[in-house]
Amino acid sequence: MFAQTAIPIPATPSHFQDPDVRDLLAQSQPGTVSYYPADAMIYAQGDDTGPLYLVEFGTVRICQMTADGRRQITSFCYAGDVFGLEPGEEHECCAESVDGAGIRMLRPANSAGFAQKLLGFALRHFARMQSHLVLLGRLSANEKMASFLCDLLDRQDTGDTVVLPMQRSDIADYLGITFETVSRVLRVLKDRGIIRVTALDRIEILDPGALRTLSD
């Protein structure tokens, strides 16, 4: 069992550039930030739903376990993402820290402004889930990896370099392919001159145009 640690981060949204995140924080009842080390459980599948969660830093994976023990990662959440919003009284998925994450609980406020902002986050999450379903069901392994890297490239402010905080096994469970296929596809993209693997957690995108064409 991993212990969470409260850390003193002020309840201000000033370090988030997304105005929706800033407004949501301003209109909610933000709690203190808790630090979850790598692979720590934030909440388990079947736990009661309650507060929402804001990623202050780090990465969170949202995953669901099947009856036979297999894991499907449904999304990764990064700084500024809100998660934990589910329709029922119990969480259908679990949430785990990937690389050491700071998580702030958000208690809903009884205001129309908060509800409106929350609806915006819910619709954004729904759109991402739709895209992920298409990725799982219709794309080839090469297309899945290209789409995944393009999404990270768009979300990260790291130039032409993509940072991978997650393990290769996490990527496999997110894309619905095997660990071996992840390694094979990265080699294919490397051999085509589209990417260059500079470290285990760093990939340089040499030909962004070719990568986006492959992901379409």
N, CA, C and O of each residue as an XYZ file, in Angstrom:
864
protein
N       0.857     -1.191      0.000
C       0.000      0.000      0.000
C       0.892      1.240      0.000
O       1.781      1.370      0.842
N       0.652      2.154     -0.949
C       1.444      3.362     -1.039
C       0.790      4.456     -0.204
O      -0.433      4.591     -0.182
N       1.614      5.226      0.475
C       1.089      6.327      1.275
C       1.092      7.600      0.452
O       2.039      7.871     -0.286
N       0.028      8.378      0.582
C      -0.008      9.668     -0.072
C       0.492     10.713      0.912
O       0.319     10.569      2.122
N       1.106     11.756      0.395
C       1.687     12.789      1.231
C       1.122     14.137      0.835
O       1.144     14.493     -0.344
N       0.619     14.890      1.794
C       0.128     16.233      1.517
C       1.317     17.169      1.328
O       2.268     17.149      2.109
N       1.252     17.979      0.290
C       2.333     18.925      0.026
C       1.746     20.324     -0.101
O       0.625     20.478     -0.586
N       2.488     21.349      0.328
C       1.939     22.703      0.393
C       1.959     23.421     -0.955
O       2.888     24.175     -1.245
N       0.953     23.193     -1.764
C       0.782     23.948     -3.000
C      -0.460     24.808     -2.824
O      -1.532     24.270     -2.545
N      -0.355     26.121     -2.978
C      -1.510     26.989     -2.740
C      -2.671     26.640     -3.663
O      -2.468     26.153     -4.776
N      -3.882     26.892     -3.193
C      -5.077     26.604     -3.988
C      -5.346     27.745     -4.958
O      -6.416     28.353     -4.926
N      -4.389     28.033     -5.811
C      -4.551     29.069     -6.823
C      -4.301     28.460     -8.186
O      -3.438     27.593     -8.329
N      -5.041     28.898     -9.190
C      -4.898     28.329    -10.519
C      -3.906     29.075    -11.390
O      -3.910     28.888    -12.607
N      -3.046     29.923    -10.807
C      -2.236     30.836    -11.599
C      -1.258     30.127    -12.517
O      -0.889     30.684    -13.551
N      -0.818     28.904    -12.177
C       0.177     28.240    -12.996
C      -0.447     27.441    -14.131
O       0.279     26.815    -14.904
N      -1.775     27.444    -14.253
C      -2.445     26.795    -15.373
C      -2.818     27.842    -16.416
O      -3.416     28.868    -16.091
N      -2.462     27.578    -17.668
C      -2.776     28.524    -18.733
C      -4.195     28.339    -19.267
O      -4.781     29.282    -19.798
N      -4.749     27.138    -19.133
C      -6.090     26.861    -19.628
C      -7.104     27.656    -18.803
O      -7.233     27.419    -17.602
N      -7.829     28.599    -19.426
C      -8.787     29.397    -18.647
C      -9.902     28.561    -18.037
O     -10.446     28.928    -16.995
N     -10.255     27.440    -18.670
C     -11.299     26.582    -18.107
C     -10.858     25.984    -16.776
O     -11.655     25.876    -15.845
N      -9.578     25.593    -16.689
C      -9.054     25.055    -15.434
C      -9.033     26.143    -14.367
O      -9.400     25.902    -13.217
N      -8.608     27.323    -14.749
C      -8.548     28.435    -13.794
C      -9.940     28.755    -13.251
O     -10.119     28.971    -12.052
N     -10.925     28.782    -14.159
C     -12.289     29.093    -13.733
C     -12.864     27.989    -12.848
O     -13.552     28.267    -11.866
N     -12.574     26.722    -13.206
C     -13.090     25.611    -12.406
C     -12.533     25.665    -10.988
O     -13.262     25.444    -10.021
N     -11.243     25.958    -10.866
C     -10.637     26.075     -9.543
C     -11.243     27.234     -8.763
O     -11.500     27.126     -7.564
N     -11.469     28.343     -9.460
C     -11.992     29.527     -8.791
C     -13.416     29.308     -8.282
O     -13.828     29.928     -7.302
N     -14.169     28.425     -8.947
C     -15.569     28.230     -8.597
C     -15.823     26.947     -7.809
O     -16.974     26.594     -7.554
N     -14.755     26.246     -7.422
C     -14.914     25.016     -6.650
C     -14.370     25.224     -5.240
O     -14.007     26.335     -4.855
N     -14.324     24.144     -4.490
C     -13.743     24.164     -3.149
C     -12.485     23.302     -3.181
O     -12.525     22.136     -2.789
N     -11.360     23.869     -3.648
C     -10.152     23.059     -3.826
C      -9.514     22.664     -2.506
O      -9.391     23.483     -1.595
N      -9.108     21.405     -2.408
C      -8.422     20.919     -1.220
C      -6.920     21.036     -1.375
O      -6.429     21.621     -2.341
N      -6.196     20.482     -0.424
C      -4.742     20.471     -0.511
C      -4.297     19.465     -1.570
O      -5.071     18.610     -1.999
N      -3.051     19.582     -1.977
C      -2.490     18.674     -2.972
C      -1.838     17.496     -2.260
O      -1.062     17.678     -1.323
N      -2.158     16.301     -2.710
C      -1.541     15.082     -2.183
C      -0.602     14.510     -3.227
O      -0.914     14.487     -4.418
N       0.555     14.048     -2.766
C       1.539     13.450     -3.669
C       1.384     11.937     -3.656
O       1.382     11.307     -2.598
N       1.254     11.367     -4.842
C       1.166      9.916     -5.005
C       2.401      9.438     -5.757
O       2.606      9.846     -6.900
N       3.229      8.590     -5.159
C       4.415      8.082     -5.859
C       4.019      7.202     -7.034
O       2.850      6.855     -7.198
N       4.991      6.848     -7.840
C       4.736      6.038     -9.032
C       3.998      4.757     -8.675
O       4.360      4.064     -7.724
N       2.966      4.450     -9.440
C       2.146      3.237     -9.320
C       1.218      3.239     -8.107
O       0.600      2.217     -7.809
N       1.108      4.359     -7.407
C       0.195      4.428     -6.266
C      -1.250      4.536     -6.745
O      -1.534      5.162     -7.767
N      -2.148      3.923     -6.001
C      -3.575      3.950     -6.306
C      -4.209      5.216     -5.747
O      -4.074      5.512     -4.560
N      -4.895      5.956     -6.596
C      -5.617      7.152     -6.157
C      -7.033      6.772     -5.732
O      -7.504      7.184     -4.672
N      -7.693      6.000     -6.550
C      -8.926      5.330     -6.143
C      -9.043      4.039     -6.934
O      -8.487      3.914     -8.025
N      -9.774      3.078     -6.373
C      -9.871      1.747     -6.973
C     -11.193      1.580     -7.705
O     -12.172      2.272     -7.427
N     -11.197      0.655     -8.636
C     -12.426      0.282     -9.318
C     -13.407     -0.272     -8.285
O     -13.085     -1.202     -7.546
N     -14.600      0.306     -8.242
C     -15.589     -0.104     -7.250
C     -15.684      0.813     -6.051
O     -16.638      0.712     -5.280
N     -14.704      1.722     -5.867
C     -14.793      2.700     -4.783
C     -15.960      3.653     -5.032
O     -16.375      3.861     -6.172
N     -16.482      4.229     -3.950
C     -17.554      5.212     -4.083
C     -17.044      6.452     -4.810
O     -15.921      6.902     -4.581
N     -17.880      6.995     -5.686
C     -17.540      8.259     -6.321
C     -17.750      9.379     -5.310
O     -18.473      9.214     -4.328
N     -17.120     10.505     -5.556
C     -17.219     11.621     -4.631
C     -16.628     12.867     -5.246
O     -17.215     13.442     -6.163
N     -15.463     13.302     -4.755
C     -14.861     14.516     -5.296
C     -14.290     14.287     -6.686
O     -14.118     13.150     -7.125
N     -14.004     15.373     -7.361
C     -13.251     15.318     -8.605
C     -11.779     15.490     -8.263
O     -11.431     15.845     -7.137
N     -10.922     15.237     -9.238
C      -9.480     15.297     -9.016
C      -8.832     16.109    -10.130
O      -9.146     15.933    -11.307
N      -7.936     16.988     -9.749
C      -7.178     17.802    -10.696
C      -5.713     17.406    -10.627
O      -5.134     17.351     -9.542
N      -5.113     17.130    -11.771
C      -3.686     16.813    -11.820
C      -2.905     18.121    -11.782
O      -2.974     18.919    -12.717
N      -2.165     18.337    -10.702
C      -1.312     19.524    -10.594
C       0.002     19.299    -11.335
O       0.492     20.193    -12.026
N       0.565     18.116    -11.190
C       1.773     17.751    -11.933
C       1.843     16.235    -12.002
O       1.195     15.529    -11.229
N       2.642     15.748    -12.946
C       2.760     14.308    -13.118
C       1.708     13.763    -14.070
O       1.043     14.514    -14.784
N       1.571     12.448    -14.068
C       0.678     11.752    -14.999
C      -0.129     10.697    -14.251
O       0.377     10.041    -13.341
N      -1.382     10.546    -14.645
C      -2.288      9.559    -14.048
C      -2.830      8.669    -15.158
O      -3.169      9.151    -16.239
N      -2.911      7.367    -14.890
C      -3.559      6.469    -15.848
C      -4.906      6.031    -15.285
O      -5.026      5.695    -14.107
N      -5.902      6.041    -16.139
C      -7.234      5.564    -15.799
C      -7.400      4.206    -16.468
O      -7.284      4.100    -17.688
N      -7.668      3.175    -15.689
C      -7.719      1.833    -16.266
C      -8.845      1.012    -15.662
O      -9.362      1.307    -14.584
N      -9.201     -0.022    -16.396
C     -10.274     -0.922    -15.989
C      -9.774     -2.350    -16.095
O      -9.152     -2.729    -17.088
N     -10.046     -3.133    -15.077
C      -9.646     -4.538    -15.075
C     -10.817     -5.396    -15.531
O     -11.948     -5.211    -15.082
N     -10.534     -6.337    -16.426
C     -11.564     -7.251    -16.894
C     -11.711     -8.411    -15.911
O     -10.907     -8.567    -14.992
N     -12.742     -9.215    -16.117
C     -13.011    -10.331    -15.201
C     -11.876    -11.343    -15.178
O     -11.658    -12.007    -14.164
N     -11.146    -11.469    -16.294
C     -10.045    -12.439    -16.348
C      -8.700    -11.822    -15.983
O      -7.655    -12.436    -16.201
N      -8.722    -10.598    -15.424
C      -7.500    -10.000    -14.910
C      -6.711     -9.161    -15.884
O      -5.631     -8.679    -15.545
N      -7.225     -8.971    -17.094
C      -6.516     -8.133    -18.054
C      -6.805     -6.658    -17.785
O      -7.856     -6.299    -17.254
N      -5.850     -5.819    -18.165
C      -5.973     -4.384    -17.909
C      -6.142     -3.624    -19.219
O      -5.424     -3.875    -20.187
N      -7.088     -2.702    -19.246
C      -7.240     -1.785    -20.369
C      -7.121     -0.361    -19.844
O      -7.932      0.073    -19.026
N      -6.125      0.357    -20.308
C      -5.981      1.763    -19.933
C      -6.857      2.588    -20.866
O      -6.698      2.535    -22.085
N      -7.773      3.343    -20.294
C      -8.709      4.111    -21.110
C      -8.226      5.531    -21.382
O      -8.633      6.141    -22.371
N      -7.371      6.062    -20.525
C      -6.856      7.411    -20.765
C      -5.666      7.693    -19.866
O      -5.466      7.048    -18.837
N      -4.882      8.676    -20.285
C      -3.825      9.248    -19.459
C      -4.216     10.687    -19.156
O      -4.695     11.399    -20.038
N      -4.018     11.115    -17.927
C      -4.334     12.478    -17.517
C      -3.040     13.199    -17.152
O      -2.183     12.659    -16.452
N      -2.921     14.423    -17.640
C      -1.716     15.218    -17.431
C      -2.067     16.491    -16.657
O      -3.231     16.725    -16.333
N      -1.069     17.300    -16.369
C      -1.283     18.525    -15.591
C      -2.394     19.367    -16.213
O      -2.372     19.667    -17.407
N      -3.356     19.739    -15.386
C      -4.491     20.516    -15.855
C      -5.707     19.692    -16.194
O      -6.785     20.246    -16.413
N      -5.563     18.372    -16.244
C      -6.699     17.496    -16.537
C      -7.499     17.216    -15.267
O      -6.942     17.114    -14.174
N      -8.797     17.096    -15.431
C      -9.701     16.738    -14.343
C     -10.216     15.328    -14.595
O     -10.592     14.996    -15.719
N     -10.234     14.496    -13.557
C     -10.736     13.139    -13.710
C     -11.570     12.760    -12.488
O     -11.626     13.496    -11.503
N     -12.218     11.594    -12.573
C     -13.057     11.127    -11.476
C     -14.536     11.370    -11.682
O     -15.353     11.005    -10.837
N     -14.890     11.993    -12.817
C     -16.296     12.267    -13.105
C     -16.931     11.031    -13.741
O     -16.600     10.674    -14.872
N     -17.830     10.386    -13.026
C     -18.490      9.176    -13.520
C     -19.974      9.233    -13.186
O     -20.360      9.880    -12.213
N     -20.820      8.561    -13.982
C     -22.272      8.715    -13.821
C     -22.863      7.988    -12.622
O     -23.897      8.409    -12.104
N     -22.238      6.910    -12.170
C     -22.815      6.099    -11.101
C     -22.280      6.440     -9.724
O     -21.556      7.418     -9.540
N     -22.652      5.616     -8.769
C     -22.223      5.817     -7.385
C     -20.895      5.138     -7.086
O     -20.306      5.368     -6.030
N     -20.416      4.304     -8.007
C     -19.127      3.631     -7.847
C     -18.256      3.898     -9.069
O     -18.750      4.035    -10.188
N     -16.950      3.967     -8.829
C     -16.011      4.159     -9.935
C     -15.953      2.892    -10.789
O     -15.744      1.793    -10.275
N     -16.139      3.061    -12.089
C     -16.035      1.937    -13.012
C     -14.585      1.653    -13.396
O     -14.268      0.586    -13.922
N     -13.718      2.614    -13.128
C     -12.294      2.466    -13.436
C     -11.485      2.809    -12.188
O     -12.011      3.374    -11.229
N     -10.220      2.466    -12.216
C      -9.312      2.890    -11.150
C      -8.387      3.973    -11.692
O      -8.204      4.095    -12.903
N      -7.816      4.744    -10.802
C      -6.872      5.799    -11.164
C      -5.575      5.571    -10.411
O      -5.579      5.389     -9.194
N      -4.456      5.582    -11.142
C      -3.145      5.322    -10.555
C      -2.146      6.371    -11.023
O      -2.207      6.841    -12.159
N      -1.239      6.727    -10.144
C      -0.144      7.613    -10.526
C       0.833      6.856    -11.416
O       1.158      5.700    -11.149
N       1.293      7.508    -12.463
C       2.254      6.879    -13.372
C       3.679      7.125    -12.912
O       4.480      6.196    -12.812
N       3.987      8.380    -12.633
C       5.377      8.770    -12.419
C       5.588      9.623    -11.174
O       6.606     10.305    -11.060
N       4.660      9.596    -10.259
C       4.702     10.509     -9.124
C       3.886     11.738     -9.479
O       4.329     12.570    -10.271
N       2.706     11.859     -8.904
C       1.778     12.909     -9.325
C       1.240     13.672     -8.130
O       1.015     13.105     -7.061
N       1.037     14.968     -8.328
C       0.385     15.811     -7.342
C      -1.075     15.968     -7.716
O      -1.390     16.465     -8.797
N      -1.971     15.550     -6.832
C      -3.401     15.526     -7.121
C      -4.148     16.396     -6.117
O      -3.963     16.272     -4.906
N      -4.987     17.271     -6.640
C      -5.811     18.122     -5.783
C      -7.276     17.689     -5.896
O      -7.811     17.571     -6.998
N      -7.913     17.457     -4.756
C      -9.345     17.155     -4.754
C     -10.146     18.439     -4.958
O      -9.805     19.496     -4.429
N     -11.205     18.321     -5.730
C     -12.109     19.443     -5.965
C     -13.496     19.063     -5.470
O     -14.119     18.136     -5.987
N     -13.968     19.779     -4.478
C     -15.322     19.561     -3.985
C     -16.284     20.421     -4.798
O     -16.074     21.627     -4.925
N     -17.334     19.816     -5.349
C     -18.274     20.588     -6.169
C     -18.888     21.743     -5.395
O     -19.230     21.616     -4.219
N     -19.017     22.859     -6.071
C     -19.686     24.015     -5.485
C     -21.104     24.101     -6.046
O     -21.348     23.758     -7.203
N     -22.017     24.557     -5.223
C     -23.414     24.679     -5.651
C     -23.612     25.990     -6.403
O     -24.199     26.940     -5.888
N     -23.105     26.017     -7.640
C     -23.243     27.220     -8.448
C     -23.426     26.830     -9.903
O     -22.935     25.796    -10.356
N     -24.141     27.679    -10.621
C     -24.365     27.422    -12.045
C     -23.055     27.497    -12.815
O     -22.858     26.765    -13.785
N     -22.164     28.375    -12.388
C     -20.879     28.514    -13.069
C     -20.045     27.255    -12.974
O     -19.423     26.840    -13.952
N     -20.031     26.642    -11.789
C     -19.275     25.403    -11.615
C     -19.868     24.297    -12.475
O     -19.136     23.554    -13.129
N     -21.197     24.186    -12.475
C     -21.854     23.146    -13.269
C     -21.573     23.329    -14.755
O     -21.383     22.347    -15.473
N     -21.545     24.568    -15.220
C     -21.277     24.830    -16.634
C     -19.850     24.444    -16.998
O     -19.621     23.833    -18.042
N     -18.894     24.791    -16.153
C     -17.506     24.424    -16.417
C     -17.325     22.915    -16.366
O     -16.579     22.345    -17.162
N     -18.008     22.273    -15.429
C     -17.915     20.827    -15.307
C     -18.470     20.144    -16.548
O     -17.928     19.133    -16.996
N     -19.540     20.686    -17.103
C     -20.104     20.135    -18.336
C     -19.092     20.233    -19.467
O     -18.976     19.314    -20.278
N     -18.362     21.336    -19.528
C     -17.338     21.483    -20.555
C     -16.261     20.421    -20.449
O     -15.832     19.870    -21.463
N     -15.816     20.124    -19.229
C     -14.812     19.076    -19.030
C     -15.379     17.707    -19.382
O     -14.676     16.869    -19.945
N     -16.651     17.476    -19.051
C     -17.279     16.192    -19.366
C     -17.369     15.988    -20.875
O     -17.115     14.888    -21.366
N     -17.728     17.029    -21.609
C     -17.822     16.924    -23.064
C     -16.446     16.711    -23.686
O     -16.308     15.962    -24.653
N     -15.432     17.367    -23.135
C     -14.069     17.169    -23.629
C     -13.621     15.727    -23.400
O     -13.002     15.110    -24.267
N     -13.944     15.202    -22.219
C     -13.599     13.815    -21.908
C     -14.341     12.858    -22.837
O     -13.763     11.873    -23.296
N     -15.611     13.136    -23.119
C     -16.403     12.285    -24.002
C     -15.803     12.263    -25.406
O     -15.743     11.211    -26.041
N     -15.360     13.424    -25.889
C     -14.757     13.486    -27.222
C     -13.473     12.671    -27.280
O     -13.210     11.995    -28.275
N     -12.676     12.732    -26.222
C     -11.439     11.946    -26.189
C     -11.738     10.449    -26.149
O     -11.041      9.658    -26.785
N     -12.764     10.064    -25.411
C     -13.125      8.656    -25.345
C     -13.610      8.152    -26.696
O     -13.314      7.018    -27.072
N     -14.351      8.976    -27.431
C     -14.789      8.590    -28.768
C     -13.589      8.369    -29.678
O     -13.542      7.389    -30.422
N     -12.617      9.277    -29.622
C     -11.413      9.135    -30.440
C     -10.650      7.873    -30.069
O     -10.099      7.194    -30.934
N     -10.623      7.563    -28.774
C      -9.903      6.373    -28.333
C     -10.592      5.101    -28.807
O      -9.920      4.125    -29.140
N     -11.918      5.097    -28.843
C     -12.647      3.935    -29.344
C     -12.352      3.700    -30.820
O     -12.203      2.557    -31.252
N     -12.269      4.776    -31.592
C     -11.908      4.648    -33.006
C     -10.497      4.096    -33.135
O     -10.233      3.221    -33.959
N      -9.594      4.616    -32.310
C      -8.205      4.145    -32.326
C      -8.136      2.651    -32.042
O      -7.412      1.925    -32.723
N      -8.875      2.188    -31.052
C      -8.823      0.773    -30.681
C      -9.440     -0.119    -31.747
O      -8.951     -1.220    -32.003
N     -10.513      0.355    -32.367
C     -11.281     -0.525    -33.234
C     -10.924     -0.514    -34.700
O     -11.183     -1.492    -35.401
N     -10.329      0.581    -35.191
C     -10.202      0.706    -36.638
C      -8.780      0.918    -37.143
O      -8.512      0.675    -38.320
N      -7.885      1.351    -36.312
C      -6.548      1.692    -36.783
C      -5.597      0.510    -36.677
O      -5.756     -0.363    -35.823
N      -4.604      0.498    -37.563
C      -3.538     -0.502    -37.481
C      -2.596     -0.140    -36.345
O      -2.702      0.944    -35.772
N      -1.678     -1.038    -36.016
C      -0.729     -0.778    -34.929
C       0.118      0.452    -35.230
O       0.361      1.269    -34.342
N       0.571      0.592    -36.475
C       1.368      1.762    -36.847
C       0.553      3.042    -36.710
O       1.057      4.055    -36.224
N      -0.710      2.997    -37.137
C      -1.574      4.171    -37.047
C      -1.879      4.514    -35.592
O      -1.941      5.689    -35.229
N      -2.069      3.499    -34.768
C      -2.328      3.737    -33.345
C      -1.158      4.466    -32.695
O      -1.355      5.441    -31.970
N       0.057      3.995    -32.955
C       1.226      4.623    -32.353
C       1.400      6.047    -32.862
O       1.722      6.950    -32.090
N       1.189      6.251    -34.158
C       1.317      7.593    -34.724
C       0.296      8.539    -34.096
O       0.622      9.679    -33.766
N      -0.933      8.066    -33.931
C      -1.975      8.886    -33.317
C      -1.626      9.220    -31.870
O      -1.836     10.348    -31.425
N      -1.100      8.251    -31.142
C      -0.706      8.454    -29.748
C       0.402      9.496    -29.645
O       0.337     10.392    -28.803
N       1.414      9.384    -30.494
C       2.525     10.334    -30.457
C       2.075     11.730    -30.874
O       2.542     12.721    -30.313
N       1.171     11.822    -31.858
C       0.661     13.126    -32.278
C      -0.127     13.794    -31.151
O      -0.030     15.004    -30.950
N      -0.901     13.003    -30.426
C      -1.668     13.545    -29.306
C      -0.736     14.109    -28.236
O      -0.979     15.193    -27.705
N       0.332     13.372    -27.922
C       1.299     13.867    -26.940
C       2.012     15.108    -27.453
O       2.267     16.043    -26.695
N       2.334     15.115    -28.740
C       3.017     16.263    -29.332
C       2.151     17.516    -29.222
O       2.657     18.608    -28.960
N       0.846     17.350    -29.422
C      -0.072     18.486    -29.343
C      -0.274     18.961    -27.907
O      -0.497     20.149    -27.675
N      -0.200     18.048    -26.946
C      -0.511     18.393    -25.562
C       0.705     18.881    -24.779
O       0.555     19.584    -23.780
N       1.896     18.519    -25.219
C       3.104     18.880    -24.485
C       3.773     20.097    -25.117
O       3.743     20.273    -26.335
N       4.361     20.912    -24.296
C       5.082     22.095    -24.773
C       6.571     21.785    -24.792
O       7.359     22.414    -24.086
N       6.949     20.798    -25.616
C       8.338     20.328    -25.634
C       8.929     20.342    -27.043
O       9.840     19.571    -27.343
N       8.414     21.214    -27.906
C       8.944     21.303    -29.262
C       8.659     20.045    -30.060
O       7.528     19.560    -30.093
N       9.697     19.520    -30.705
C       9.557     18.308    -31.514
C       9.894     17.044    -30.727
O      10.040     15.968    -31.306
N      10.017     17.175    -29.420
C      10.320     16.019    -28.574
C       9.090     15.615    -27.772
O       8.439     16.456    -27.152
N       8.780     14.334    -27.790
C       7.671     13.794    -27.007
C       8.240     13.123    -25.764
O       9.150     12.300    -25.857
N       7.707     13.473    -24.610
C       8.109     12.865    -23.344
C       7.130     11.741    -23.019
O       5.914     11.930    -23.052
N       7.674     10.580    -22.707
C       6.856      9.412    -22.375
C       7.040      9.069    -20.897
O       7.967      8.334    -20.554
N       6.186      9.580    -20.019
C       6.326      9.264    -18.592
C       5.906      7.840    -18.255
O       6.247      7.316    -17.194
N       5.170      7.224    -19.159
C       4.643      5.880    -18.895
C       5.566      4.800    -19.442
O       6.401      5.064    -20.308
N       5.410      3.574    -18.926
C       6.175      2.429    -19.396
C       5.629      1.952    -20.745
O       4.511      2.288    -21.136
N       6.446      1.159    -21.443
C       5.993      0.588    -22.715
C       4.766     -0.303    -22.503
O       3.893     -0.374    -23.368
N       4.700     -0.979    -21.359
C       3.538     -1.829    -21.069
C       2.270     -0.995    -20.919
O       1.184     -1.443    -21.287
N       2.404      0.226    -20.376
C       1.253      1.122    -20.285
C       0.774      1.521    -21.675
O      -0.426      1.541    -21.949
N       1.725      1.839    -22.548
C       1.365      2.218    -23.918
C       0.639      1.071    -24.605
O      -0.349      1.285    -25.307
N       1.134     -0.154    -24.399
C       0.502     -1.332    -25.002
C      -0.937     -1.484    -24.519
O      -1.836     -1.740    -25.320
N      -1.158     -1.329    -23.220
C      -2.503     -1.495    -22.672
C      -3.425     -0.343    -23.052
O      -4.646     -0.494    -23.015
N      -2.864      0.793    -23.412
C      -3.675      1.918    -23.875
C      -4.064      1.748    -25.339
O      -5.197      2.039    -25.725
N      -3.127      1.279    -26.146
C      -3.375      1.142    -27.580
C      -4.024     -0.184    -27.952
O      -4.438     -0.372    -29.095
N      -4.115     -1.106    -26.997
C      -4.721     -2.393    -27.290
C      -3.844     -3.288    -28.137
O      -4.340     -4.052    -28.965
N      -2.523     -3.193    -27.930
C      -1.563     -4.035    -28.640
C      -0.624     -4.658    -27.613
O      -0.721     -4.359    -26.422
N       0.274     -5.512    -28.060
C       1.192     -6.168    -27.132
C       2.430     -5.313    -26.906
O       2.729     -4.398    -27.674
N       3.137     -5.635    -25.835
C       4.403     -4.963    -25.527
C       5.371     -5.107    -26.694
O       6.051     -4.150    -27.066
N       5.433     -6.313    -27.275
C       6.349     -6.567    -28.394
C       5.977     -5.725    -29.610
O       6.852     -5.266    -30.344
N       4.675     -5.525    -29.820
C       4.234     -4.711    -30.956
C       4.626     -3.256    -30.774
O       4.977     -2.583    -31.743
N       4.569     -2.760    -29.539
C       5.013     -1.390    -29.268
C       6.459     -1.211    -29.711
O       6.781     -0.248    -30.406
N       7.329     -2.129    -29.316
C       8.748     -2.046    -29.679
C       8.930     -2.153    -31.186
O       9.742     -1.436    -31.770
N       8.170     -3.053    -31.817
C       8.298     -3.247    -33.267
C       7.870     -1.999    -34.031
O       8.544     -1.587    -34.975
N       6.757     -1.399    -33.631
C       6.251     -0.217    -34.330
C       7.208      0.960    -34.172
O       7.427      1.709    -35.123
N       7.774      1.127    -32.991
C       8.746      2.206    -32.801
C       9.959      2.007    -33.699
O      10.515      2.973    -34.220
N      10.370      0.757    -33.880
C      11.484      0.479    -34.797
C      11.102      0.815    -36.234
O      11.913      1.354    -36.987
N       9.868      0.497    -36.610
C       9.400      0.811    -37.967
C       9.426      2.318    -38.207
O       9.918      2.773    -39.239
N       8.902      3.088    -37.266
C       8.892      4.547    -37.406
C      10.308      5.107    -37.419
O      10.591      6.075    -38.125
N      11.184      4.506    -36.650
C      12.589      4.923    -36.639
C      13.241      4.629    -37.985
O      13.943      5.480    -38.530
N      13.019      3.436    -38.524
C      13.626      3.050    -39.801
C      13.106      3.905    -40.956
O      13.809      4.105    -41.947
N      11.894      4.401    -40.834
C      11.324      5.275    -41.871
C      11.816      6.712    -41.749
O      11.507      7.547    -42.599
N      12.572      7.002    -40.710
C      13.079      8.355    -40.512
C      12.061      9.316    -39.937
O      12.232     10.532    -40.027
N      10.992      8.779    -39.343
C       9.939      9.627    -38.786
C      10.261     10.041    -37.356
O       9.955     11.162    -36.951
N      10.872      9.148    -36.591
C      11.202      9.440    -35.198
C      12.642      9.032    -34.902
O      13.278      8.305    -35.666
N      13.129      9.522    -33.774
C      14.415      9.072    -33.243
C      14.255      8.908    -31.738
O      13.893      9.856    -31.041
N      14.523      7.715    -31.242
C      14.409      7.448    -29.808
C      15.700      7.901    -29.140
O      16.749      7.283    -29.319
N      15.621      8.978    -28.372
C      16.815      9.544    -27.749
C      17.036      9.036    -26.326
O      18.149      9.110    -25.806
N      15.981      8.522    -25.699
C      16.061      7.940    -24.350
C      14.814      7.095    -24.160
O      13.899      7.129    -24.983
N      14.780      6.335    -23.065
C      13.607      5.500    -22.819
C      12.330      6.325    -22.728
O      11.252      5.852    -23.086
N      12.452      7.559    -22.247
C      11.270      8.404    -22.087
C      11.287      9.623    -23.005
O      10.582     10.599    -22.748
N      12.081      9.578    -24.067
C      12.160     10.704    -24.995
C      12.161     10.196    -26.433
O      12.932      9.305    -26.788
N      11.283     10.775    -27.256
C      11.251     10.476    -28.684
C      11.248     11.795    -29.445
O      10.384     12.644    -29.227
N      12.210     11.962    -30.332
C      12.261     13.148    -31.172
C      11.486     12.877    -32.458
O      11.712     11.870    -33.130
N      10.580     13.777    -32.790
C       9.791     13.649    -34.009
C      10.554     14.336    -35.139
O      10.617     15.564    -35.194
N      11.130     13.544    -36.035
C      11.935     14.081    -37.129
C      11.080     14.556    -38.295
O      11.450     15.505    -38.987
N       9.945     13.910    -38.518
C       9.065     14.255    -39.641
C       7.624     14.318    -39.141
O       6.870     13.357    -39.295
N       7.235     15.457    -38.537
C       5.878     15.574    -37.988
C       4.793     15.386    -39.046
O       3.736     14.823    -38.762
N       5.055     15.860    -40.268
C       4.067     15.726    -41.332
C       3.766     14.277    -41.657
O       2.607     13.891    -41.805
N       4.821     13.473    -41.769
C       4.636     12.047    -42.058
C       3.923     11.347    -40.908
O       3.109     10.450    -41.126
N       4.235     11.763    -39.680
C       3.586     11.148    -38.517
C       2.091     11.452    -38.518
O       1.275     10.573    -38.238
N       1.732     12.697    -38.832
C       0.312     13.063    -38.838
C      -0.427     12.393    -39.994
O      -1.586     12.004    -39.852
N       0.234     12.262    -41.119
C      -0.388     11.561    -42.246
C      -0.688     10.116    -41.881
O      -1.747      9.590    -42.224
N       0.238      9.478    -41.190
C       0.044      8.092    -40.780
C      -1.072      7.966    -39.750
O      -1.764      6.949    -39.707
N      -1.251      8.988    -38.925
C      -2.261      8.914    -37.863
C      -3.670      9.173    -38.371
O      -4.639      8.811    -37.703
N      -3.806      9.795    -39.544
C      -5.133     10.134    -40.086
C      -5.866      8.898    -40.610
O      -6.992      9.008    -41.097
